[in-house]
Amino acid sequence: MLFFLMTPKNTNFGIFQTLISLLMKRYSFVKPAAILIIHSLVLLNTTLGQEPRKFRINILSGYALPQGQLASKHFDNGGYAVYGAGSALEGIWKFHPHLSAGVSFSVSKFPFDENTYAQNLVDSDPFMDNLYMKSDAYKVLTYTGAIYYTGSICNKVRLTGNVGGGIVWAQTPDQLFSATYFGGIKRTYKITPAYCSKPVITTGLSCKYRVFEQVDISLFANYYLANLGFSFLTSSDSYTRWLTFSYINTGLGIGFVF
């Protein structure tokens, strides 16, 4: 009887309950040990139930929107990037009711505006009649850490801001050109990708809606900024092209809290 009075409601101790009860009836010395075990299990169950969930994994996916020089169509120093796709994976640890620390890995791709660049290249060369161009996309990876601040708007809606930094790795497009010059002269050439890794700073904002106790969905926007230098080789020389990578990744996310 004592056993059943001490066991909390809605537990999964049914089988264990029955076994201990039978042993207590048959062997009197089991009773003190059983009481001690039950006390320990009740305390552990209560502690785990009250323990706040401190770990979170966010999966984010959406658009990658180039900004500034990266998106510029200026022939001399523009990046000619257009909007593409971006995704990220975040791992976050909550160490304060409003503050958390986390790490993030993101992947972004920005297609190259082939038509605009080809037309600008033809316009800049008085001897070029036309140009066919094929280009891959910019590829960008980031490895960052950040501090997150979270505030509640209402019972199920929270707003989170973050600021941090880390390392960015970027690759320029692989490009093939086929040009026709005055007099019907044709020339084909290729620009192979260049790579660069530099520090990056990042900041972001997300609005989360709790769907279940351990699952929420969110709208997010993360901003990245880095100054990258890409080295290229020509038949007779080499040069470095500096390009400011600033872009926003925005879209939907799903979060799992542990």
C-alpha atoms as one frame of an Amber mdcrd trajectory, in Angstrom:
protein
   0.000   0.000   0.000   2.798   2.341   0.883   4.355   1.719  -2.506   1.248
   2.822  -4.404   0.821   5.932  -2.284   4.371   7.056  -2.969   4.337   6.525
  -6.723   3.324   9.633  -8.748   0.430   9.466 -11.167   0.963   9.058 -14.916
   4.356   7.335 -14.595   5.649   4.391 -16.560   6.475   2.352 -13.448   3.607
  -0.172 -13.821   5.644  -3.320 -14.345   8.219  -2.259 -11.780   5.375  -1.491
  -9.343   3.917  -4.990  -9.614   7.280  -6.705  -9.249   8.260  -4.769  -6.110
   4.818  -5.356  -4.549   5.133  -9.129  -4.967   8.628  -9.131  -3.528   7.506
  -7.034  -0.562   4.750  -9.563   0.265   7.092 -12.545   0.038  10.256 -11.108
   1.545   9.912  -8.620   4.385  13.502  -7.396   4.059  12.719  -6.056   0.574
  10.399  -3.417   2.011  13.022  -0.912   3.285  15.063  -1.218   0.100  11.924
  -0.836  -2.010  10.936   2.334  -0.170  14.404   3.783  -0.755  14.331   2.858
  -4.464  10.879   4.369  -4.946  11.927   7.573  -3.216  14.935   7.830  -5.533
  12.906   7.176  -8.683  10.235   9.704  -7.729  12.880  12.329  -7.012  14.671
  11.609 -10.306  11.429  11.724 -12.303  10.432  15.027 -10.683  13.887  16.538
 -11.285  13.955  15.540 -14.940  10.453  16.877 -15.440  11.437  20.260 -14.009
  14.812  20.527 -15.736  14.673  23.336 -18.335  15.550  22.381 -21.888  18.848
  24.030 -22.755  19.814  22.686 -26.168  18.382  23.540 -29.570  18.991  22.524
 -33.183  17.664  24.787 -35.953  17.417  23.777 -39.610  17.058  26.829 -41.866
  16.401  27.076 -45.587  15.352  29.783 -48.024  16.695  32.499 -50.313  20.188
  33.981 -50.489  19.958  37.675 -51.401  23.199  39.413 -52.524  23.739  43.001
 -51.401  26.083  45.872 -52.246  29.122  45.145 -54.404  28.298  41.458 -54.735
  25.004  42.300 -56.456  26.303  45.364 -58.337  26.172  45.403 -62.161  29.038
  47.909 -62.373  31.400  46.518 -65.028  34.663  47.441 -63.291  33.968  46.196
 -59.756  30.505  44.619 -59.574  29.908  40.995 -58.649  26.868  40.460 -60.935
  25.346  38.017 -58.434  21.587  37.448 -58.374  19.439  35.854 -55.688  19.932
  32.166 -55.080  19.429  29.600 -52.323  20.778  29.384 -48.791  20.519  26.956
 -45.901  22.031  26.623 -42.448  22.312  24.317 -39.456  22.533  25.825 -35.947
  23.378  24.250 -32.601  22.508  26.463 -29.614  23.037  26.158 -25.849  20.930
  28.253 -23.472  22.894  29.431 -20.415  20.537  32.199 -19.229  16.753  32.772
 -19.407  17.334  35.207 -22.280  20.870  34.447 -23.500  22.299  31.567 -25.535
  25.538  30.696 -27.337  25.650  28.761 -30.577  27.542  27.641 -33.642  26.289
  27.636 -37.211  27.203  26.224 -40.609  25.656  27.766 -43.729  25.758  27.124
 -47.482  24.760  29.732 -50.074  24.778  29.853 -53.877  24.427  32.960 -56.035
  23.890  32.559 -59.804  25.892  34.900 -62.048  23.981  37.346 -64.280  25.447
  36.088 -67.564  23.333  38.161 -69.946  24.014  41.523 -68.307  27.739  40.873
 -67.939  28.084  39.633 -71.535  26.343  42.744 -72.868  28.513  45.015 -70.713
  31.644  43.235 -71.936  30.628  43.692 -75.581  29.862  47.369 -74.943  33.291
  47.882 -73.361  35.229  46.413 -76.321  34.857  48.285 -79.657  36.232  45.301
 -81.617  33.872  42.661 -80.140  30.709  41.979 -82.135  29.014  39.473 -79.830
  29.701  37.137 -76.967  28.360  33.840 -75.703  28.978  33.194 -72.007  28.309
  30.268 -69.689  28.821  30.705 -65.941  28.434  28.709 -62.738  27.288  30.261
 -59.468  29.216  31.753 -56.571  29.509  29.209 -53.755  29.826  30.378 -50.136
  30.300  28.444 -46.881  30.385  29.980 -43.397  31.446  28.593 -40.027  30.361
  30.983 -37.287  29.651  31.366 -33.598  27.164  33.810 -32.092  25.424  35.077
 -28.969  21.611  34.960 -29.079  19.123  37.071 -27.124  15.521  35.830 -26.903
  12.429  37.671 -25.718   8.806  36.509 -25.572   6.077  38.343 -27.476   3.313
  36.073 -26.178   2.919  32.527 -24.892   3.916  30.798 -28.152   5.804  33.508
 -30.049   9.398  34.545 -29.374  11.793  36.970 -31.035  15.524  36.168 -31.179
  18.415  38.368 -32.271  22.027  37.275 -32.682  25.454  38.703 -33.426  28.668
  36.806 -34.085  31.498  36.014 -36.435  33.694  33.298 -37.863  35.217  32.172
 -41.140  33.806  32.365 -44.668  35.007  30.327 -47.645  33.957  31.451 -51.115
  34.453  30.291 -54.686  34.026  32.414 -57.804  32.144  31.033 -60.833  33.690
  28.768 -63.446  33.151  30.740 -66.687  33.428  29.966 -70.389  33.506  32.716
 -73.060  33.108  32.463 -76.821  33.592  35.862 -78.487  33.309  37.011 -82.094
  35.429  40.021 -83.084  35.447  42.415 -86.044  36.192  40.519 -89.269  34.668
  37.260 -88.015  37.582  36.330 -85.768  36.487  33.983 -83.002  38.126  33.405
 -79.669  37.231  31.047 -76.841  38.665  31.362 -73.353  37.880  30.287 -69.815
  38.170  31.780 -66.331  38.636  29.057 -63.735  37.322  29.473 -60.177  39.325
  31.267 -57.504  39.005  30.643 -53.772  39.342  32.730 -50.633  38.843  32.340
 -46.877  38.529  35.353 -44.588  36.861  36.435 -41.335  33.146  37.169 -41.540
  30.759  39.011 -39.239  27.118  38.079 -38.978  23.915  39.237 -37.352  20.373
  37.971 -37.548  16.778  38.040 -36.407  14.154  35.301 -36.159  10.541  35.027
 -35.051   9.608  31.601 -33.674   6.193  30.047 -33.160   5.945  27.013 -30.879
   3.990  24.242 -32.599   4.638  21.527 -30.008   6.434  21.502 -26.669   9.784
  20.648 -28.291   9.223  21.860 -31.873   8.838  25.341 -33.339   8.843  26.963
 -36.764  10.393  30.315 -37.575  10.861  33.125 -40.039  14.524  34.155 -40.111
  16.930  36.619 -41.719  20.718  36.393 -41.261  23.175  38.979 -42.616  26.809
  38.184 -43.530  29.650  40.577 -44.360  33.241  39.838 -45.453  35.901  41.398
 -47.700  37.437  38.732 -49.946  40.411  38.798 -52.331  40.458  36.337 -55.252
  43.723  35.654 -57.100  43.635  34.944 -60.848  46.360  33.893 -63.275  46.602
  35.095 -66.867  48.968  33.976 -69.610  51.465  36.650 -68.625  50.502  37.955
 -65.195  48.491  37.485 -62.023  46.126  39.798 -60.211  43.887  39.878 -57.156
  40.310  41.034 -57.335  38.770  42.262 -54.087  35.051  41.833 -53.653  32.882
  42.670 -50.640  30.570  39.768 -49.914  27.454  41.079 -48.175  24.259  39.073
 -48.366  21.124  38.050 -46.501  19.852  34.520 -46.038  16.128  34.512 -45.299
  13.356  31.939 -45.226  11.763  29.334 -42.968  13.256  27.250 -40.199  12.315
  24.397 -37.908  13.737  24.080 -34.397  14.036  21.102 -32.041  14.510  21.733
 -28.314  16.096  19.171 -25.973
